[in-house]
Amino acid sequence: MSNIYIKNYDKSYEQLIEDKEITRLKKEKQVFFFSNDKYFFKQTDNYYQELIGAKIASHLNIEHVDYKLAKINFKNSTSFGVMALNYRKNYRVINFHSLFLEYEKANSSLENKDNNMNLEYIWQVLDYHFKNYKNKEQVVASIMDKLVSHFLLDLIIGNHDNGPFNYEILETNDGATLADYHDFGLAFQFQNHTRFTVENNTNDTFYDNILRFIELSYKEYIDRLNKMINTLTLEELEKIFKEVENDISSQIPLNLKNIIFLSYGRHRQNILKILNNKKRSR
């Protein structure tokens, strides 16, 4: 791979943390900010999925973190993964896990939920968190609108790495927004279930959530789902593969492309079948 960012250090990873030259995030693998916190690096073996997922988000006009391949050489080790501009800088960052804890602390009589990570509950949590904002309704509506697009993208690309630590609110003194979509490493695994659902009691399969979303949503959001699935055709996916390969000046492994292409093709047909059946039943 010729088109790759390379950063060299003459210190170990541990020493760089101790010297505060990099800012580590609390993750299992190496995830940190560097170069005065300007850039974000994530160690991952699934870098092709990250690049393909980000390119899909671009084609669907969903704001996302723009990843590039990166290799970080420490004094005694090397890490390979993806990097991007630090999307968190100059914001107060609150992940959904913290928002849930805040809401639960203020509402001690709440019943235990099987899954807090659902659209219905998140709306309630955001409404509480922004209760003192003068423009609360606009802030919450804007975040939820963006969140719906992220939710639909999860369902379409089979991303099940979508728990409360994967979504963040970026706040300033003047307002707030949902962090751009990031973390595509576990996408294209359509046999798995999603952790992000429509309601607390919605089954956690991708297809049950798509069906329930269609049953409950305004036409605007059903049209959004239709537009996304009709935009991401198999022909478009092949174009995306080529764009990623041009970006990195290297070939994506053929076996990985075939797996993604065939599994997405089946998944897409299942979604189209659900949409068509619901259309005929109206």
C-alpha positions, 0 to 999 in steps of 0.5 A, a space after each residue: 500500500 503506497 498511499 498510507 500515512 506514516 508517523 515515526 516516534 523514538 519513544 515507546 507507546 507507554 512512554 509517549 502516554 507518560 510524557 503526554 505526547 499522545 492522549 490515550 482513550 480508554 479502549 482495548 486496543 491503541 486508540 489515541 490523539 496525537 500531534 497536539 491532539 489534532 489527529 485521531 488514530 485507531 489500531 484495527 485489523 479491519 481497516 478495509 471495512 473502515 474505508 469502505 464504510 466511510 465511502 458508503 456514508 459519503 455516497 449516502 450523504 451522511 456526515 462521517 469521520 474521514 478515515 485514512 490508512 495509517 502506520 504508527 512506528 514506536 520505538 519498540 513496536 508498530 501499530 497499523 490502522 486508520 487515522 482522521 482529524 480529531 472530530 472531538 476538538 473544541 467540544 464537550 463530549 458526552 457518550 450515550 452511556 453517560 447520558 443514560 446514567 444521568 437520566 436514570 439518576 434523575 429518574 430513580 423510579 424508571 423501570 429497568 430496560 432490556 435495551 436503553 439503546 433505542 430511538 424511543 428511549 434516546 428521545 426521552 433522554 435527550 429531552 431531559 439532558 437539554 431541558 435548560 436550553 432555550 432552543 431545546 426542541 430544535 436541538 433535540 429534533 436536529 440530533 434525532 434527525 441525524 441519529 435516524 440516518 445513522 440508525 438506518 446506515 447501521 441497518 443497511 450495512 449490517 453494523 452491530 458495533 452500535 452500543 451506547 459508547 459508539 454514539 456521542 453528543 458534541 456540545 458547546 455553550 451555544 448548542 449541540 450536535 450528534 458526532 459524525 458517524 464513525 467506527 465501521 470496523 464491524 460492518 457487513 456482518 449481516 448474520 448478527 443482531 443490532 444493539 441499536 433498536 427502534 423500541 425497548 421491546 423490538 426484537 434485535 434482528 436487523 429485519 425486525 427493526 426495519 419492519 418496526 421502523 416502517 410501521 412507526 415512522 413518518 413518510 419522510 423517514 420511510 422515504 429516506 430509507 428507500 432513497 438510501 437502499 436504492 442509492 446503494 445498489 450492487 453497481 454502486 458498491 462496486 464503484 465504492 470498492 474501486 474508489 477505495 482502491 484508488 485512494 490507497 493505491 492498492 487492491 482490496 483482497 478479492 475474498 473480502 470484496 466477494 464476501 461483502 458483495 454477496 452478503 450485502 446483495 442478499 441483505 439488500 434484497 431482504 430489505 427491498 422485500 420488506 419495503 415492497 410488502 409494506 407498500 402493497 399492504 397500505 
